Amino acid sequence: MSRQDAVARATDYFESGAFRADLARRVAIPTESQGGDRIDVLNAYLSDEIIPAIERLGFRSRVLDNPARS
């Protein structure tokens, strides 16, 4: 992909409203990474939202358990 193509795709993503929709959906998820009892919500956020988005960009990812919370 050329730089021009990448810029065009990013512009389309922003101008189409898709970026705003993704951001609004993600911000509405009540995640908490510093303690709390919502680890299940945080894991769902990562597995349902973040990992698929990263993989669509061609990256691989994994979620590691926090040894301090095990």
QUIVENUR-V503789 format. One record per pair of residues at least 12 apart in sequence whose ideal C-beta (glycine too) atoms are under 6 Angstrom apart, sorted by sequence separation. I is the first residue (numbers start at 1). J is the second residue. D is the distance in Angstrom with one decimal. If there is no record, write none. Layout:
{{I | J | D} {I | J | D}}
This chain:
{{31 | 45 | 4.9} {29 | 45 | 5.0} {46 | 63 | 5.2} {26 | 49 | 5.6}}
